[in-house]
């Protein structure tokens, strides 16, 4: 059983999580966060801690940002977009149990005093911004690092705010390059 309470968007997300791990969940019901739901999340945050596991889409990111401000020491798990897409829908409920477990193994905590380890120049040099295939490379590296998919600006912010080390970054890039060279 996972100690922290998972915060997900809907009932189908709870079902998907239950197929992957044993955990308690709180449903946000999308962005309709009622005062009662926020109070429940707050109680869980104080007692056990929370892991925010929202959908890898704009609505899920909006919910994540809102909850991050209210609960700054919350943990974050990201299911990669390509592993959460099926039946013309994107969401945690579409993810396989393996994808959910992998996301939960790479939980990150947002650092409100981030170290500026990475710059836009790092992204450009690594082929993660400003070139053909940059979006796909960011998605694949984000999955490896446990920071999810994002545009270049948000990806850079996540690298610096979620405590990604230079060693993790370089190792992830090396794996990507080796994978691409095999193709």
C-alpha positions as a Markdown table, in Angstrom:
| # | Residue | x | y | z |
|---|---|---|---|---|
| 1 | Unk | 0.0 | 0.0 | 0.0 |
| 2 | Unk | 1.3 | 3.4 | -0.9 |
| 3 | Unk | 1.5 | 5.6 | 2.2 |
| 4 | Unk | 0.5 | 8.9 | 0.4 |
| 5 | Unk | -3.0 | 9.5 | -0.9 |
| 6 | Unk | -3.2 | 9.8 | -4.7 |
| 7 | Unk | -5.1 | 12.8 | -6.1 |
| 8 | Unk | -6.7 | 12.0 | -9.4 |
| 9 | Unk | -9.3 | 13.6 | -11.6 |
| 10 | Unk | -12.1 | 11.0 | -11.9 |
| 11 | Unk | -13.7 | 7.7 | -10.9 |
| 12 | Unk | -12.2 | 5.9 | -13.9 |
| 13 | Unk | -8.7 | 7.1 | -12.8 |
| 14 | Unk | -9.3 | 5.4 | -9.4 |
| 15 | Unk | -10.1 | 2.2 | -11.3 |
| 16 | Unk | -7.0 | 2.4 | -13.3 |
| 17 | Unk | -4.9 | 3.1 | -10.2 |
| 18 | Unk | -6.5 | 0.2 | -8.4 |
| 19 | Unk | -5.4 | -2.2 | -11.2 |
| 20 | Unk | -1.8 | -1.0 | -10.7 |
| 21 | Unk | -1.2 | -0.4 | -7.0 |
| 22 | Unk | -2.9 | -0.5 | -3.7 |
| 23 | Unk | -3.6 | 3.1 | -2.7 |
| 24 | Unk | -6.2 | 5.5 | -1.4 |
| 25 | Unk | -7.4 | 8.1 | -3.8 |
| 26 | Unk | -9.2 | 11.4 | -3.7 |
| 27 | Unk | -11.1 | 12.5 | -6.8 |
| 28 | Unk | -11.0 | 16.1 | -7.9 |
| 29 | Unk | -13.9 | 15.7 | -10.3 |
| 30 | Unk | -11.9 | 17.7 | -12.9 |
| 31 | Unk | -11.4 | 21.3 | -12.0 |
| 32 | Unk | -14.7 | 21.4 | -10.0 |
| 33 | Unk | -12.7 | 21.3 | -6.8 |
| 34 | Unk | -15.4 | 21.8 | -4.1 |
| 35 | Unk | -14.5 | 23.2 | -0.7 |
| 36 | Unk | -15.2 | 19.8 | 0.7 |
| 37 | Unk | -12.8 | 18.1 | -1.8 |
| 38 | Unk | -10.0 | 20.7 | -1.0 |
| 39 | Unk | -10.6 | 20.0 | 2.7 |
| 40 | Unk | -10.2 | 16.3 | 2.1 |
| 41 | Unk | -7.1 | 16.8 | 0.2 |
| 42 | Unk | -5.8 | 19.1 | 2.9 |
| 43 | Unk | -6.5 | 16.5 | 5.6 |
| 44 | Unk | -4.7 | 13.8 | 3.6 |
| 45 | Unk | -1.8 | 16.2 | 2.9 |
| 46 | Unk | -1.3 | 16.8 | 6.6 |
| 47 | Unk | -1.7 | 13.2 | 7.8 |
| 48 | Unk | -0.2 | 11.1 | 5.0 |
| 49 | Unk | 1.0 | 13.3 | 2.2 |
| 50 | Unk | -0.4 | 13.4 | -1.3 |
| 51 | Unk | 0.8 | 12.5 | -4.7 |
| 52 | Unk | -0.8 | 14.5 | -7.6 |
| 53 | Unk | -1.5 | 12.2 | -10.5 |
| 54 | Unk | -3.4 | 14.2 | -13.0 |
| 55 | Unk | -4.0 | 13.6 | -16.7 |
| 56 | Unk | -1.2 | 14.7 | -19.1 |
| 57 | Unk | -3.4 | 17.2 | -20.8 |
| 58 | Unk | -4.0 | 21.0 | -20.4 |
| 59 | Unk | -6.8 | 20.5 | -17.9 |
| 60 | Unk | -4.7 | 18.1 | -15.8 |
| 61 | Unk | -1.8 | 20.5 | -15.8 |
| 62 | Unk | -4.1 | 23.3 | -14.7 |
| 63 | Unk | -5.3 | 21.2 | -11.8 |
| 64 | Unk | -1.7 | 20.3 | -10.9 |
| 65 | Unk | -0.6 | 23.9 | -10.8 |
| 66 | Unk | -3.6 | 24.9 | -8.6 |
| 67 | Unk | -3.0 | 22.0 | -6.1 |
| 68 | Unk | 0.8 | 22.7 | -6.1 |
| 69 | Unk | 0.1 | 26.3 | -4.9 |
| 70 | Unk | -2.2 | 25.1 | -2.1 |
| 71 | Unk | -0.1 | 22.1 | -1.1 |
| 72 | Unk | 3.6 | 23.0 | -1.9 |
| 73 | Unk | 5.1 | 19.9 | -0.5 |
| 74 | Unk | 2.9 | 17.5 | -2.5 |
| 75 | Unk | 4.6 | 14.9 | -4.5 |
| 76 | Unk | 4.0 | 14.6 | -8.3 |
| 77 | Unk | 3.8 | 11.6 | -10.6 |
| 78 | Unk | 3.5 | 12.0 | -14.4 |
| 79 | Unk | 2.2 | 9.3 | -16.7 |
| 80 | Unk | 3.7 | 10.0 | -20.2 |
| 81 | Unk | 1.1 | 11.3 | -22.7 |
| 82 | Unk | 1.8 | 8.4 | -25.2 |
| 83 | Unk | 1.2 | 5.9 | -22.4 |
| 84 | Unk | -2.0 | 7.6 | -21.3 |
| 85 | Unk | -3.6 | 7.8 | -24.8 |
| 86 | Unk | -6.2 | 5.3 | -26.1 |
| 87 | Unk | -9.6 | 5.4 | -27.7 |
| 88 | Unk | -9.1 | 9.0 | -28.8 |
| 89 | Unk | -8.8 | 10.0 | -25.2 |
| 90 | Unk | -6.0 | 11.1 | -22.9 |
| 91 | Unk | -6.0 | 10.4 | -19.2 |
| 92 | Unk | -4.7 | 8.3 | -16.4 |
| 93 | Unk | -7.7 | 6.0 | -16.9 |
| 94 | Unk | -6.2 | 5.1 | -20.3 |
| 95 | Unk | -2.8 | 4.1 | -18.9 |
| 96 | Unk | -1.7 | 0.5 | -18.3 |
| 97 | Unk | -1.0 | -0.7 | -14.8 |
| 98 | Unk | 2.7 | -0.8 | -15.8 |
| 99 | Unk | 2.7 | 2.8 | -16.9 |
| 100 | Unk | 1.0 | 3.9 | -13.6 |
| 101 | Unk | 3.5 | 1.9 | -11.5 |
| 102 | Unk | 6.4 | 3.4 | -13.5 |
| 103 | Unk | 5.1 | 6.9 | -12.9 |
| 104 | Unk | 4.7 | 6.3 | -9.2 |
| 105 | Unk | 8.3 | 5.0 | -9.0 |
| 106 | Unk | 9.6 | 8.3 | -10.4 |
| 107 | Unk | 7.7 | 10.6 | -8.0 |
| 108 | Unk | 9.1 | 14.1 | -7.7 |
| 109 | Unk | 8.7 | 16.9 | -5.2 |
| 110 | Unk | 8.4 | 20.5 | -6.4 |
| 111 | Unk | 11.2 | 22.7 | -5.1 |
| 112 | Unk | 10.0 | 26.3 | -4.4 |
| 113 | Unk | 13.6 | 27.5 | -4.3 |
| 114 | Unk | 14.8 | 25.9 | -7.5 |
| 115 | Unk | 18.4 | 25.5 | -8.5 |
| 116 | Unk | 18.9 | 27.0 | -12.0 |
| 117 | Unk | 20.9 | 24.0 | -13.2 |
| 118 | Unk | 19.5 | 24.1 | -16.7 |
| 119 | Unk | 19.0 | 26.9 | -19.3 |
| 120 | Unk | 17.3 | 27.2 | -22.7 |
| 121 | Unk | 20.7 | 26.8 | -24.2 |
| 122 | Unk | 20.9 | 23.3 | -22.6 |
| 123 | Unk | 17.6 | 22.3 | -24.3 |
| 124 | Unk | 18.7 | 23.6 | -27.7 |
| 125 | Unk | 22.1 | 21.8 | -27.4 |
| 126 | Unk | 20.3 | 18.6 | -26.5 |
| 127 | Unk | 17.8 | 18.8 | -29.4 |
| 128 | Unk | 15.0 | 19.4 | -27.0 |
| 129 | Unk | 14.0 | 22.8 | -28.3 |
| 130 | Unk | 14.0 | 24.7 | -31.6 |
| 131 | Unk | 14.4 | 21.8 | -34.0 |
| 132 | Unk | 12.8 | 18.9 | -35.8 |
| 133 | Unk | 11.8 | 16.2 | -33.4 |
| 134 | Unk | 12.4 | 18.4 | -30.3 |
| 135 | Unk | 8.9 | 17.8 | -28.9 |
| 136 | Unk | 9.2 | 14.0 | -29.3 |
| 137 | Unk | 12.6 | 14.0 | -27.6 |
| 138 | Unk | 11.2 | 16.1 | -24.7 |
| 139 | Unk | 8.4 | 13.7 | -24.3 |
| 140 | Unk | 10.7 | 10.7 | -24.2 |
| 141 | Unk | 13.2 | 12.3 | -21.9 |
| 142 | Unk | 10.4 | 13.6 | -19.6 |
| 143 | Unk | 9.1 | 10.0 | -19.3 |
| 144 | Unk | 12.6 | 8.8 | -18.3 |
| 145 | Unk | 13.1 | 11.6 | -15.8 |
| 146 | Unk | 9.6 | 11.4 | -14.4 |
| 147 | Unk | 8.7 | 15.0 | -15.2 |
| 148 | Unk | 6.2 | 14.4 | -17.9 |
| 149 | Unk | 5.6 | 16.0 | -21.3 |
| 150 | Unk | 5.6 | 19.8 | -21.7 |
| 151 | Unk | 6.5 | 22.5 | -24.1 |
| 152 | Unk | 10.1 | 23.7 | -23.9 |
| 153 | Unk | 9.5 | 26.6 | -21.5 |
| 154 | Unk | 7.5 | 24.3 | -19.0 |
| 155 | Unk | 10.0 | 21.5 | -19.5 |
| 156 | Unk | 12.9 | 23.7 | -18.5 |
| 157 | Unk | 10.9 | 24.9 | -15.5 |
| 158 | Unk | 10.2 | 21.3 | -14.4 |
| 159 | Unk | 13.9 | 20.3 | -14.8 |
| 160 | Unk | 14.8 | 23.2 | -12.4 |
| 161 | Unk | 11.9 | 22.8 | -10.0 |
| 162 | Unk | 11.7 | 19.1 | -9.6 |
| 163 | Unk | 15.3 | 18.5 | -8.6 |
| 164 | Unk | 16.6 | 16.8 | -11.7 |
| 165 | Unk | 20.3 | 16.5 | -11.5 |
| 166 | Unk | 22.8 | 17.1 | -14.3 |
| 167 | Unk | 23.8 | 13.4 | -14.0 |
| 168 | Unk | 20.1 | 12.3 | -14.5 |
| 169 | Unk | 19.7 | 14.6 | -17.4 |
| 170 | Unk | 22.9 | 13.5 | -19.1 |
| 171 | Unk | 22.2 | 9.8 | -18.5 |
| 172 | Unk | 18.7 | 10.2 | -19.9 |
| 173 | Unk | 20.0 | 12.0 | -23.0 |
| 174 | Unk | 22.6 | 9.3 | -23.5 |
| 175 | Unk | 19.9 | 6.6 | -23.4 |
| 176 | Unk | 17.8 | 8.6 | -25.9 |
| 177 | Unk | 20.8 | 8.9 | -28.2 |
| 178 | Unk | 21.6 | 5.2 | -28.0 |
| 179 | Unk | 18.0 | 4.4 | -28.7 |
| 180 | Unk | 17.8 | 6.7 | -31.7 |
| 181 | Unk | 21.1 | 5.3 | -33.1 |
| 182 | Unk | 19.7 | 1.7 | -33.0 |
| 183 | Unk | 16.8 | 2.8 | -35.3 |
